[in-house]
Amino acid sequence: MQFGKVDPQQIPLIDFSLPKDPGANHSVLGGVKSTSLDVKLGCSRWGQKGWIGNYYPEKTRQKDMLLAYAKQFDTVELSPTHYKIPTAAQVEKWRDETPESFRFCPKIFQGISHWDRLRNTAERTTDFCSAVMHFEKKLGPCFLQLPPNFNPTNGVQLFDYIADWPQEISLAVELRHQEWFSNSENSSRLFDALTQHNMATVITDTSGRRDLMHMRLTNKTAFVRFVGNGLHTNDYQRIDNWISRLLYWKEMGLKEVYFFVHQHDALDSPKLIEYMADALSQNSEITVKRPSFKEGKSQSTLF
């Protein structure tokens, strides 16, 4: 992910601390400690040839990469659905290649979000939802990412769209235009609408857009997209901060977490997920699937 990328020399100058928790989170979460927190960690794609012999078995074929990925991770941002609405047969194939605990988070087709900007998209949305329903129990939240120039003047399209979204499918919404977060009235309209329809906000933690760290929850799901800086030292500190916040939210009633790690070099992502999985197990009773680096190939070939 190139979004939010900064010059490496600027990284030490950035304040990566997590903002104070918004007071509204307490009422959204209910204030009662969750008995368990389902944490799923993953990446944005499984077709990483550089992982063969490192995280995937030697000689893993392209058609077997999803199975290899699902043995290492619990979830994936499903980007192919952003470029083409899948067929039911394709969704069933993906579904059947993964274990019961695995969850797909399909990115909504760009014809809906970017080309038509949520206008007159009912038919395409129906086609998209009909397809992803074939994931059955393996369907996690769908992920609506709107373009950077989708500003609050486009709010009518957004609010109408989420009002018509089928309630049986979970949805998380990512907005990037600054005015959604710099103006409190715009923020309130957005968060109130998502809360009303039991939809999650996407929290994006990236170097060049710290305003997207709004930390506002609108249901009992935290959907986080974390963009690292090539395993810079502060990547690990940022993960530590996130673990503290997730455990704090668990005390207030958070039920589930989808946490996706992006690196500008995708080969770095599993290493940070390894660290997060270990830190979670050391600091809580939460256990998550931990990707395992295959010894025998020098780490210098990866990092």
N, C-alpha and C positions, 0 to 999 in steps of 0.2 A: 504494500500500500504506500503510494507516494504522497497521499493527502497529509498535510501537516508537517511534511519533512522540512528540516532546517539545516543550515550549514553546521557541520559538526563542531566548529569553533564556538557556536552560540550555545551549545548544550549546557556547559557549566554555568551559564548566566540565567538559565530558565528556572523558575520556581515550580518544582514538580510536586509540591505538597498537595494533598487532597483538600479541597475546600471544606469548610464547616458544613455539617449536615443540615439541610433545610428542615425547619420545624415541621413542615407538612408530612415528612416521611413517617413521623411517629403515628399520625392518624391513619395513614395509608397502610402501614404494617400492622397496626393494631396494638402494639405495645406489649404483646405477650410472647415470651421466648418460644421459638420453634424447637420442637423436640428433635428435629433433624433438618439438615440443610443439604439439598441435592446440588452438588457443584459439578458442572461439566466443563472441561477444558478442551480447547481444540484450536484448529488453524483454519485457514481460508480455502484450502484445497488439498487433495490427496495425491495429485499427479506430479509429485516431486521426484524427478529422476535422481537427483543428488542424494536422496535418502536411501537409495538402493545400496545395500551393503553396510549402511549405517543404522538406519531405523527399520528398513525393510530387508528381508532376506536377499542374499545374492541372487541375481538373475530373475528378480521379480518382473513379470511382464506387465505391460500397461493395463491390460484387462484385469489384473489381479491386485492393482494398487489400492482400490477401495477396501478390499478385505484386509490387506496389510495395514492400512491406515487405521481401520476400526479395531485392530488388535492393540493399537498404541494409544488411541484417543477415544473420548466418549461422544464427541459431537463435531460438526463441521459447518462452517458457513458455506452454503451450497450456491456458489456463484454461477454455475451453468444455467440455472433457472432465470438469471438476470438477462441472459442473452437469447434465450429461446424457451418458450413454455414447453415443458417436457410432455411426452406422451404418458399415458397410464402405464404402458408396458415398461417404459424406461424407469419410472418411479418404482414399480414393483421389483425390477431387477436390482436397483440400488438397495431397496428395502431388504430383499432376501439375501443380500451379500453381507449383511451386518448383524451383530449380536442384538439380543433383545433390549439391552440397556442403551444402545446407541440412539442418538437423536440428530436428525437433519434440520437445519435452519435455512429454508430456502429464501433466497433473495428475490424479491418480486420483480417480475419481468420489466425491463427498461421501457418497453412500449407503453406501459401503464404509468411508471414513475417519471420518466424523462421525456419521452417523445410527446405524449399527450398530457403530461403533468396532471394526472388524475381526472381529466375532463372526458366525459363520455366513454368511460372505460369499463362499464358494467359487464359487457360481453367478455372482454379479455380477462377481467378479474374472475368471472365465473369459470372460464376455461382453466385459468391458473389454479384456482382453489379445487376444482374438480380433479385436476391431475395430482396435486400434492396430498389430497386426502388419501391417496393410495399408499402413502407411507404408514397409515394407520397409527399404531401406538408409537412409532418411531418418528412422528412429526413433532418437532419442537416449534418454537415461535417462528412464524414467517417474519421476514425482515424487510421493511419498507425504507429504502434510502432515497431521499429526495435530493435533487441537484442543488448545488451551492447558491444558485440564484432564485431558489424557491423561497420567497420572503413572506412576511406576514400579510401582505396584500393578497396572497394566494390562499389565505386561510380558509375561505369558503370552500374551495375545492377539497382541502384536506379534511375539514370537519364533516363535510358531506360524505366523503369517501369512508372515513372510519365509522361513521354512523351506519353505513350500509354494509360494512364488512361482516361476514358470517361469524356469529359469536362462538361457534364450535371450533374455530381455528384461532390459535393465539397469534398475536401480532405485536411486533416491536417496531417503533418508528424512530428514524434518525433524520434530524434536520441539521443543516450546516450554515444557513444564513445567519449572520451575527445578530440581526435584529430580533430573532426569536428569543435570544438570551440576554441581550443588553437592555431590553425594554421590559419592565416588570409586568405591564399589562399584557403584552404579547405572550410572555412566559406563562402567566396565570391562565390565559385562555387555552393555551396548548395543554398544559398539565391537567387542568380541570377536565378537558374533553377526554384525554387519555384515561384518566382515573374513572370517569363516568362509564367508559366502555371497556374497562378492565384490560387495558393495553399497556405494554411496557414502553418506557423511554429507552433509547439507546444512549449510553454514556460512552463517549469517545475520548480516550486518553492518548493524545498525540502532542508532540513537542510544540508545533507551530500554531495550535488552536486551543489554548488553555480555556477559552470561554465555553468549549463543549463539555467541560468538566462540571456540569451543572449539579450533579449528584442527586438529582430529583428522581425519586421512585414514584410510579403511578399505579403499581400493583405489587404483588409479592414476588415478582421476578426481577432480578437484576441482569440486564443484558449489556455486557461491557466489551468494547473493542479497544484493545490495548496495542499501541504502536510503539515498539521499542526502537532503540538506537544502536543496533548492532552489538548487543550484549555489553554496552557501556556499563560502568559500575552503577550508575544511578538507575539502570533498568531493574536491578535486583532490589534496590531500596524502594523503588516504586511498587514492585510486587509485594514487598513486606507491608507497605502502607495499605495496599488493597486488601491484603489478608486481614489486617486489623479492622478495616471498615466492614468487610463482609461478615466478620464475626460479631461486630457491633450490631449490624443489621439483623443477624440471626437472633440476637437477644431481644430485638424489637418485633420479630415475627416474620422475617424473610424466609421464603420457602425454597426458592431455587435460584441458581446462578448459571448463566451461560457466559463464559469468559473466553474470548477469542484473542489469541496472540498473533500479531502481525509484526514482521520485521522487514526492512527494506531488502534484505537477503533472507528469503524464506527458510534457508537452511539453519538460521539461528533460532527460529521459533520453538522447535522441540526442546532445546536446551533450557530455555526460560520456563517452559511448562514443566519440565523435570524439577526445576528449582521450586516452582510454586506448589507442585504436588507434595514434595518433601516438606516444605515449610508448613503446609496445611496440616499434615499428619503430625508434625512436631508440636504445633501450637493449638491443636484441637483434636476432637475425636473424629473429624471428617477425613475420610479416605477417598481418594480419586484415582482413576487409572493413570499410571505414570509411564510415559514413553521411555523406552529403554534403548540407550545407545549401545550398539554392538561393538564390543571390544575387538581389537584386531586391526582396525583401520585408524590411522593416526588422526587425532582430533584436528591437527593442523590442516587436513584436507577439507575440513568443514569450516573452521573459524579462522 
